Amino acid sequence: MSTPHVVVVMGVAGTGKTTIGPLLAARLGVPYAEGDDFHPQANIAKMSAGVPLDDDDRWPWLDAIGTWAHERAGLGGVVSCSALKRSYRDRLRAEAPGVVFVHLSGDRALIEDRMAHRQGHFMPTALLDSQFATLQPLQADEAGVAVDVTGSPEEITARAVEALSGIPGSAA
């Protein structure tokens, strides 16, 4: 029997991390954690004001997510986290070496349109350019898969489950 991975659902704002994460967790039969819940209030205030976070803002947030992922090692779990830079993913892996990434990716126009229609989220569409500028896609030596965000949440989740099934040790 394989040990369930802890999956980090990553990508720029608006790709559907908060929608796909819980659906993926349900399909895998593991708990879900919302990455935004790990942000200190100062980070939320900064983003709400349209100010991008810098690395000093992100380190405590990434460490908190990494601690959650470490505690779920061997048990499985899904957590959303933008994890846009390789250094951020390295930081998560330092705390939780077995994490795998599902990079939700797609066309900027589609993502911007989805962001414009969502309600009650602190991340303004104006920060999307900074998100794309910061994004460093998964590299060949990183455990993870890229999943296109076109289609319904159920279709995206099915693609993610299928892609994860190709990762050694996956319970997907």
Summary of the structure (lengths in Angstrom):
residues: 172
radius of gyration: 14.9
end to end distance: 11.6
largest distance: 47.5
contacts: 537
relative contact order: 0.24
helix: 48%
strand: 13%
